[in-house]
Amino acid sequence: MPRLAVATRDDASLPASVDVVVVGGGLTGTSAAHELAIAGRSVLVLDAAAAGSGASSRNAGMVGRYLKYSFGELMEARGLDTAKSIFGEMQRVYEECIARIRDEGMDCALRMQGRVVGAVSPAHRERLYREWDLRGRHLGEAFRRLDEPRSEIGSRYYHGGVHIIDNAALQPALYADAMCRRAEAAGATIRSGCAVTGYVRERHGRFRVTTEHGNVVARDLIVATNGLTDARLPAFANRIAPINALMIATEELPGDVIASHWPQLRTYHDNRRNSNYMQVSPDGRRLVFGGRTGLHRSPTPQAAEALREEMIALFPALREVGLSHVWTGRCAVSADMFPHYGVSDGAHFALGYCFSGLAMAPYLGRRAARLLLDRDEGDSFFRHGALRPMPWLARQEALMPVIMRYYRWRDRPAPLAA
């Protein structure tokens, strides 16, 4: 597992009452807590583990403007104006994330080096080019086609690709810790190692929140648990499906290997639904590589070796390189594959990031808090009164590998000509 920068905040005492309890101390919860605290509310953030130690700090560290649906898919399904509105909000999500880090001096190794998306077959290449032609024409996003992607990434795996000019990378554990400190500096209290075991809304409208260490009465409640939402929060557990993302980091690599394989130090992934993704670590010494999403429930040696073999298939020069770290991040998807925030039966929530959480989670956490304060700033595509129930089969974690293997088969790579 990676060494996390996130501090453990585990004071033994709990207040009898607060204005707001926030369940979950990741990027969503700490962003909401900051917004509430600067508005003068007393805020208690409760996390079953160390605050920020879930997918908020255990992710690929890639910041962009992405949903599970492409711009072209949304344009066909909902019309050009709606697609432009949704992606316009995604642009604001991205800009808010970058501005927060820069304006507040967050030390999280932010790098503005762009992203390369590779195509694993000729059909995928044409789909990728169509998508980015549409995004360039209707959204003004800057990119360039990579008919010969080896100029950007040293692998014969790809049939083409695009270089997206305005994309970022950061060190997610440092970012999660910075967000915790930011919330605390505003006056919020963060309590790690204090699992919420349930809550009830009492007749006067307040919430009685039960924990492993006692009860707290709160005027308001925000649920910000995303992939770690479970049966202890039954009103939300059947609304999203958890998915584990698996990542590895290599031992330190020679400088010439890095220069020949990832010369511009961008972030990289392919355009399959179950893709591989990677970046060189902020210190420029290791490759951080992810994939096999949903196929493994824990970072076992067998899971790590399977992902390592996928890395070697892309980069044969890494065959003799060992691994220094293996970890998973527990993400979540909603029934309609969009992130959402809102209020359901009095409880506010922000959940279901569908692998866009690094930028989206703080944004929706802030907006959920402003909704609670009656200060939400205008319309948002992501605001809903309640999440749709997730089909029972989709919530069965044991079946997730079957679904993901189907996507891997459907999107299987086509061999390049010799």
C-alpha positions in Angstrom: 0.0 0.0 0.0 1.2 3.5 -0.6 2.4 5.7 2.2 -0.4 8.2 2.8 0.2 11.8 3.8 -3.2 11.9 5.4 -3.0 12.4 9.2 -5.0 10.3 11.6 -7.4 12.5 13.5 -8.8 10.3 16.3 -9.6 12.3 19.4 -11.7 10.0 21.6 -14.5 12.4 22.5 -17.6 13.3 20.5 -19.8 16.4 21.1 -23.3 15.8 22.1 -24.7 17.9 19.3 -23.5 19.9 16.3 -25.1 21.8 13.5 -24.0 19.3 10.8 -22.5 15.8 10.8 -20.7 14.9 7.6 -20.3 11.1 7.1 -17.1 10.5 5.1 -13.8 12.4 5.4 -12.6 12.2 1.8 -12.6 15.0 -0.8 -16.4 15.3 -0.8 -16.8 15.5 3.0 -13.9 17.8 3.7 -15.0 20.2 0.9 -18.5 20.3 2.3 -17.1 20.7 5.8 -15.0 23.7 4.7 -18.0 25.4 3.0 -20.2 24.9 6.1 -17.5 26.0 8.6 -16.8 29.3 6.8 -20.5 29.9 6.9 -20.4 29.7 10.7 -21.9 26.2 11.2 -20.4 23.8 13.7 -19.3 20.7 11.7 -18.2 17.2 12.7 -16.7 15.0 10.0 -16.8 11.3 10.8 -14.8 8.6 9.0 -14.5 4.9 9.8 -10.8 4.9 8.8 -8.3 7.7 8.5 -9.8 10.7 6.9 -9.0 10.8 3.2 -7.6 7.2 3.1 -10.1 5.9 0.7 -10.3 6.5 -3.1 -9.7 10.2 -2.4 -6.0 9.5 -1.9 -5.8 6.1 -3.7 -6.5 7.0 -7.3 -4.6 7.7 -10.5 -4.0 11.4 -9.8 -5.4 12.5 -13.1 -7.5 15.7 -13.4 -9.6 16.5 -16.4 -13.1 17.0 -17.8 -14.5 13.5 -18.2 -17.7 11.5 -17.6 -18.5 7.9 -18.4 -20.4 9.2 -21.5 -18.6 10.9 -24.3 -19.6 14.3 -25.7 -20.8 12.5 -28.9 -22.9 10.1 -27.0 -24.6 12.8 -25.0 -25.1 14.9 -28.1 -26.9 12.0 -29.8 -29.0 11.1 -26.7 -29.9 14.5 -25.4 -29.1 17.0 -28.1 -26.3 19.4 -28.8 -27.4 22.2 -26.4 -27.7 19.8 -23.4 -24.4 18.1 -24.2 -22.7 21.5 -24.3 -24.3 22.5 -21.0 -23.2 19.3 -19.3 -19.6 19.6 -20.6 -19.7 23.4 -19.8 -20.3 22.5 -16.2 -17.5 19.9 -16.4 -15.2 22.7 -17.5 -16.2 24.7 -14.4 -15.5 21.7 -12.2 -12.0 21.4 -13.7 -11.3 25.1 -13.5 -12.5 25.2 -9.9 -10.2 22.3 -8.9 -7.1 23.9 -10.5 -7.9 27.4 -9.1 -8.3 26.0 -5.6 -5.0 24.3 -5.6 -3.2 27.3 -7.0 -4.9 30.1 -5.2 -4.7 28.3 -1.8 -1.1 27.1 -2.3 -1.9 23.4 -1.8 1.3 21.3 -1.9 0.1 18.4 -4.0 2.6 18.2 -6.9 0.2 19.8 -9.4 1.5 19.4 -13.0 -0.1 20.9 -16.1 1.4 18.5 -18.7 -1.6 17.3 -20.7 -2.9 13.9 -21.3 -2.5 11.2 -24.1 -5.4 8.9 -24.9 -4.5 5.9 -27.0 -6.6 3.8 -29.3 -6.2 0.0 -29.1 -7.7 -0.8 -32.5 -8.5 1.0 -35.8 -12.1 1.2 -34.8 -11.2 2.8 -31.5 -9.0 5.2 -33.3 -11.8 6.4 -35.5 -14.1 6.7 -32.5 -11.5 8.7 -30.6 -10.9 11.1 -33.5 -14.6 11.7 -34.0 -15.1 12.4 -30.3 -12.3 15.0 -30.2 -13.2 16.6 -33.5 -16.7 17.2 -31.9 -15.2 18.5 -28.7 -12.8 20.8 -30.6 -15.7 22.1 -32.8 -18.4 22.6 -30.1 -16.4 23.1 -26.9 -13.2 24.7 -28.1 -11.0 22.1 -26.4 -7.5 22.1 -27.7 -6.0 18.8 -28.8 -3.9 17.3 -31.5 -4.2 13.9 -33.3 -1.4 11.4 -32.8 -1.3 9.3 -36.0 2.0 8.0 -34.7 1.6 7.8 -30.9 5.1 6.5 -30.3 6.3 10.1 -30.4 4.5 10.5 -27.1 4.5 7.0 -25.5 7.0 4.3 -26.2 4.8 1.3 -26.9 3.7 -0.4 -30.1 0.3 -1.1 -28.5 -1.6 1.9 -29.9 -3.1 2.5 -33.3 -3.3 6.2 -32.8 -4.3 8.7 -30.2 -4.9 12.3 -29.1 -2.9 14.6 -27.0 -5.3 16.7 -24.9 -3.5 20.0 -24.2 -5.2 21.2 -21.0 -5.1 18.4 -18.4 -3.4 18.0 -15.1 -1.9 15.5 -12.7 -1.3 15.7 -8.9 -0.3 13.5 -6.0 -3.7 12.4 -4.6 -2.7 11.6 -1.0 -1.1 15.1 -0.6 -4.3 16.6 -2.1 -6.6 14.7 0.2 -4.5 15.7 3.2 -4.5 19.4 2.1 -8.3 19.3 1.9 -8.5 17.9 5.4 -6.2 20.6 6.7 -8.3 23.2 4.9 -11.5 22.1 6.5 -9.9 22.0 9.9 -8.4 25.5 9.4 -11.9 26.7 8.7 -13.1 25.3 12.0 -14.5 21.9 11.2 -13.7 18.9 13.5 -12.6 15.7 11.7 -12.8 12.5 13.6 -11.1 9.4 12.1 -11.6 5.8 13.3 -15.2 6.5 14.2 -17.6 4.6 11.9 -21.2 5.7 11.6 -23.4 2.8 12.3 -26.7 4.4 11.3 -28.9 7.5 11.8 -32.6 8.3 12.3 -34.4 11.5 11.6 -36.4 12.4 14.7 -39.8 14.0 14.8 -38.4 17.5 15.3 -36.3 17.1 12.1 -32.9 16.6 13.7 -30.7 13.6 13.0 -29.5 11.2 15.7 -26.3 9.8 14.3 -25.1 6.6 16.0 -21.4 5.7 15.9 -19.0 3.1 17.4 -18.1 5.7 20.0 -21.4 7.2 20.9 -24.3 9.3 19.5 -24.4 12.8 18.1 -27.5 14.9 17.4 -27.2 17.1 14.3 -29.6 19.6 12.8 -28.4 18.5 9.3 -26.6 15.5 7.8 -24.4 15.1 4.7 -23.6 11.6 3.3 -20.3 11.7 1.5 -19.2 8.0 1.6 -19.2 7.1 -2.2 -17.6 3.7 -2.7 -17.5 3.0 1.0 -21.3 3.4 1.4 -22.6 0.2 2.9 -25.6 -1.3 4.7 -25.1 1.0 7.7 -26.5 3.7 5.5 -29.4 1.8 3.9 -31.1 4.8 2.3 -28.1 5.2 0.0 -26.4 1.7 -0.1 -28.8 0.4 -2.8 -28.3 3.5 -4.9 -24.7 3.0 -6.0 -22.4 0.1 -6.8 -18.9 0.0 -5.5 -16.0 -0.9 -7.8 -12.3 -1.4 -6.9 -9.6 0.2 -9.0 -6.2 -1.6 -8.8 -2.9 0.3 -9.1 0.8 -0.6 -8.9 4.0 1.4 -8.8 7.3 0.2 -10.1 10.7 0.3 -8.4 12.8 3.3 -9.4 13.5 3.3 -13.2 16.6 4.4 -15.0 16.2 7.9 -16.4 16.8 6.7 -20.0 13.9 4.3 -19.7 11.5 7.0 -18.6 12.8 9.4 -21.3 12.3 6.8 -24.0 8.8 5.6 -22.9 7.1 8.7 -21.5 9.2 11.6 -22.8 6.7 14.4 -22.0 5.7 13.1 -18.6 2.0 13.4 -19.3 -0.9 11.2 -18.0 -1.9 8.3 -20.3 -4.8 6.0 -20.8 -6.6 4.1 -23.6 -10.1 4.6 -24.7 -11.6 1.2 -23.6 -14.3 1.0 -21.0 -11.9 -1.0 -18.8 -8.7 0.8 -19.6 -5.1 0.9 -18.5 -3.9 4.2 -17.3 -0.6 5.5 -16.0 1.7 8.4 -15.2 5.3 8.9 -14.1 5.4 9.6 -10.4 5.8 13.3 -9.4 9.5 12.7 -8.5 10.1 11.3 -12.0 11.4 8.0 -10.8 8.6 5.4 -11.1 5.7 4.4 -13.3 2.3 4.4 -11.6 0.1 2.0 -13.6 -3.6 1.1 -13.2 -6.2 -1.2 -14.7 -8.3 -4.4 -14.2 -10.9 -2.2 -12.6 -13.6 -4.2 -10.9 -11.8 -7.5 -11.3 -10.2 -7.7 -7.8 -11.6 -7.1 -4.4 -8.2 -6.6 -2.7 -4.6 -6.0 -3.8 -3.5 -9.7 -3.6 -0.1 -10.8 -5.0 -2.0 -12.6 -7.8 -3.9 -9.4 -8.7 -0.7 -7.4 -8.7 1.0 -9.9 -10.9 -1.9 -9.9 -13.4 -1.7 -6.1 -13.6 2.1 -6.2 -13.9 1.7 -8.6 -16.9 -0.6 -6.0 -18.6 2.1 -3.4 -18.0 4.8 -5.6 -19.5 2.6 -6.2 -22.5 2.6 -2.5 -23.2 6.3 -2.0 -22.2 8.4 -5.1 -22.6 11.5 -3.2 -21.3 9.9 -3.4 -17.8 9.9 -7.2 -17.6 12.7 -7.4 -15.0 11.4 -4.4 -13.0 9.9 -5.1 -9.6 7.0 -3.4 -7.9 7.3 -1.1 -4.9 3.6 -0.5 -4.1 0.2 -2.1 -4.8 -3.1 -0.6 -3.8 -6.8 -0.3 -4.5 -9.2 2.6 -4.5 -12.8 1.9 -3.8 -14.9 3.9 -6.3 -18.6 3.8 -7.1 -21.0 4.2 -9.9 -24.7 5.3 -9.9 -27.5 3.7 -11.9 -27.4 6.3 -14.6 -23.6 6.6 -14.6 -23.6 10.3 -13.6 -22.4 11.8 -10.3 -25.1 13.4 -8.2 -25.8 15.6 -5.3 -29.0 16.6 -3.6 -31.3 15.9 -0.6 -33.3 12.8 0.1 -35.6 12.4 3.1 -33.9 15.4 4.7 -30.3 14.0 4.3 -28.0 15.8 1.9 -25.6 13.7 -0.2 -23.0 13.8 -2.9 -22.2 10.3 -4.4 -21.5 8.2 -7.5 -18.6 9.8 -9.1 -18.1 7.2 -11.8 -14.3 7.6 -11.8 -14.4 11.4 -12.1 -14.1 12.1 -8.4 -10.7 13.8 -8.1 -12.1 17.1 -9.5 -15.9 16.3 -9.1 -15.9 15.2 -5.5 -14.8 18.6 -4.0 -17.2 20.4 -6.4 -20.2 18.4 -5.5 -19.3 18.4 -1.8 -19.2 22.2 -1.9 -22.5 22.4 -3.8 -24.2 19.9 -1.4 -23.1 22.2 1.5 -24.4 25.3 -0.3 -27.7 23.5 -1.0 -28.0 22.8 2.8 -27.3 26.5 3.4 -29.9 27.6 0.8 -27.1 29.2 -1.2 -26.6 26.8 -4.1 -25.6 28.9 -7.1 -28.1 28.2 -9.9 -28.8 25.0 -11.9 -26.6 22.0 -12.1 -27.1 18.9 -14.2 -25.8 16.9 -11.3 -28.4 18.0 -8.7 -31.2 15.5 -8.1 -33.8 15.0 -5.4 -32.9 11.3 -5.0 -30.6 8.8 -6.6 -32.3 6.0 -8.7 -32.1 2.6 -7.1 -29.2 0.5 -8.5 -30.4 -2.8 -10.0 -29.8 -5.7 -7.5 -27.5 -7.6 -9.9 -25.3 -4.5 -10.4 -24.8 -4.2 -6.6 -23.5 -7.8 -6.3 -19.8 -7.3 -6.0 -19.1 -10.9 -6.8 -20.7 -10.4 -10.2 -18.6 -7.3 -11.1 -15.7 -9.3 -12.5 -18.1 -10.9 -15.0 -19.3 -7.6 -16.2 -15.9 -6.2 -16.5 -14.6 -9.2 -18.3 -17.3 -8.8 -20.9 -16.2 -5.2 -21.5 -12.6 -6.3 -21.8 -13.6 -8.9 -24.3 -15.7 -6.5 -26.3 -12.9 -3.9 -26.3 -10.1 -6.3 -26.8 -7.0 -4.8 -28.6 -6.3 -5.5 -32.3 -2.7 -6.5 -33.0 -0.6 -4.0 -34.8 1.0 -5.0 -38.1 4.6 -6.1 -37.7 
